[in-house]
Amino acid sequence: VRKLSFAVVHSTTIALPAWRDACAAHSLHVRLIPRDVKTRWNSTYDMLNVAVEYREVIDDITANKSLKLRQYELDDEGWDIIKDLLRVLKETTLFFSQDTVATIAHVIPTMDRIDTMLSSSSTEPLSPSVKHALSFVQKIMDKYYSKTDLSNVYRIAMGLLPFLHPQMKLKYFQ
């Protein structure tokens, strides 16, 4: 999807007009697939979300031999993988968008939550490809998880947590 998006945007005389025509043919607003930016952690979700919404347009232009975009064509299994990735990315995005998970005291609970999400597939099973990719994420996550105990800032934060927690303030400072 990333490469298809790039190919459409950079083919202003062939693929881009075909994209616009396909959008119009499917009664969809003409919109390009958002770029996947490495420094924006949720841009992959945005890109895949638009791709699923514009699936018929993508299928049309990648099936057209004259556009030379057949290499980007996705079969049903590819679309299922994208939907599985969207589920995982949506849950992650919603989790990290909370104000409460951005503090040093929440590192371990956050890691535990991610580990639980990656280890068990919620209601619907994930495709083998997505599970395999998530196993790599889990290995990297475990590496950082083990490093948190070595951090002095984390040790201090965890030591002060009972005193800083709003419910505990009343207990200790009355």
C-alpha positions in Angstrom: 0.0 0.0 0.0 2.9 2.3 0.8 4.5 1.7 -2.6 1.2 2.0 -4.4 0.5 5.4 -2.8 4.0 6.6 -3.8 3.5 5.3 -7.4 0.1 7.1 -7.8 1.3 10.4 -6.4 4.5 10.4 -8.5 2.7 9.4 -11.8 0.9 12.7 -12.3 0.1 12.0 -16.0 -1.0 8.4 -15.9 -1.8 6.8 -12.5 -3.0 9.9 -10.7 -5.7 10.7 -13.2 -6.7 7.1 -13.2 -7.0 7.2 -9.4 -9.3 10.3 -9.7 -11.4 8.6 -12.3 -11.7 5.4 -10.2 -12.7 7.4 -7.1 -15.4 9.1 -9.2 -16.6 5.8 -10.7 -17.1 4.4 -7.1 -18.7 7.6 -5.9 -15.9 8.3 -3.4 -14.4 11.6 -2.6 -11.1 12.0 -4.4 -8.5 11.5 -1.7 -5.0 10.2 -1.9 -3.7 7.5 0.5 -1.9 9.3 3.3 1.8 8.8 3.5 3.3 6.5 6.1 5.8 8.7 7.9 8.4 7.0 10.1 8.4 9.8 12.7 4.6 9.7 13.1 3.8 6.4 15.0 0.1 6.3 13.9 0.6 7.2 10.2 0.6 3.5 9.3 -2.8 3.2 10.8 -4.1 6.2 8.9 -2.6 4.9 5.6 -4.1 1.4 6.0 -7.5 2.8 7.2 -7.9 4.9 4.0 -6.7 1.9 1.9 -9.5 -0.3 3.3 -12.0 2.5 2.7 -10.8 2.8 -0.9 -10.3 -0.9 -1.5 -12.5 -0.9 -4.7 -10.5 2.0 -6.2 -7.2 0.2 -5.3 -8.4 -3.0 -6.8 -9.5 -1.2 -10.0 -6.3 0.6 -10.7 -4.0 -2.3 -9.8 -6.0 -4.6 -12.1 -5.5 -2.2 -15.0 -2.6 -3.5 -17.1 -2.0 -0.2 -18.8 -1.2 1.6 -15.5 1.6 -0.9 -14.7 0.6 -1.1 -11.1 -0.2 -4.8 -11.0 2.7 -5.5 -8.8 0.8 -3.7 -6.0 -2.3 -5.7 -6.4 -3.6 -7.4 -3.2 -5.6 -10.6 -3.0 -8.2 -11.4 -0.4 -5.5 -12.7 2.0 -3.6 -9.5 1.7 -6.7 -7.4 2.5 -7.3 -9.7 5.5 -3.8 -9.1 6.8 -4.4 -5.3 6.5 -7.6 -5.6 8.5 -5.8 -7.6 11.2 -3.0 -4.9 11.3 -5.7 -2.2 11.6 -7.2 -3.9 14.6 -3.9 -4.1 16.4 -2.9 -0.6 15.4 -6.2 0.8 16.4 -6.1 -0.7 19.9 -2.5 0.5 20.3 -3.4 4.0 19.1 -6.3 4.2 21.5 -4.2 2.9 24.4 -1.4 5.3 23.9 -3.7 8.3 23.3 -4.7 8.2 27.0 -3.2 10.9 29.2 -2.5 8.4 32.0 0.0 6.1 30.2 2.6 8.8 29.4 4.3 8.9 32.8 7.4 7.0 34.0 5.3 5.3 36.7 3.2 3.6 34.0 6.0 2.0 32.1 5.6 -1.5 33.5 1.8 -1.5 33.4 1.9 -0.2 29.8 4.4 -2.9 28.8 2.2 -5.6 30.5 -0.8 -4.3 28.6 1.0 -4.4 25.3 2.3 -7.9 26.1 -1.2 -9.1 26.8 -2.5 -7.5 23.6 0.2 -9.2 21.5 0.1 -12.6 23.2 -3.6 -13.1 22.9 -5.8 -12.2 20.0 -8.9 -10.5 21.4 -12.1 -11.8 19.8 -11.0 -12.7 16.3 -7.8 -14.7 15.6 -5.1 -12.9 13.8 -3.6 -14.1 10.6 -0.3 -16.0 10.8 1.6 -13.2 9.1 0.5 -10.6 11.6 1.2 -13.0 14.5 4.7 -13.6 13.2 5.4 -9.8 12.8 4.1 -9.2 16.3 6.5 -11.8 17.7 9.3 -9.5 16.5 7.7 -6.6 18.2 7.3 -8.6 21.4 11.1 -9.5 21.4 12.0 -5.8 21.1 9.5 -4.9 23.7 10.9 -7.5 26.1 14.4 -6.0 25.6 13.2 -2.6 26.7 11.0 -4.1 29.4 14.1 -5.6 31.0 16.0 -2.3 30.9 13.4 -0.4 32.9 14.5 -2.0 36.2 18.0 -0.6 35.6 16.8 3.0 35.2 17.4 5.1 38.3 14.5 7.5 37.3 12.2 4.5 37.1 13.3 3.2 40.5 12.7 6.5 42.1 9.3 6.9 40.4 8.2 3.4 41.5 9.5 4.1 45.1 7.5 7.4 45.2 4.4 6.0 43.5 2.5 5.1 46.7 3.1 8.7 48.0 2.1 10.4 44.7 -1.0 8.4 43.9 -4.1 10.6 44.6 -5.8 8.0 46.8 -2.7 7.5 48.9 -2.1 11.2 49.5 -5.0 11.2 51.9 -3.6 8.2 53.7 0.0 9.5 54.1 -0.6 13.2 54.5 -3.5 13.5 57.0 
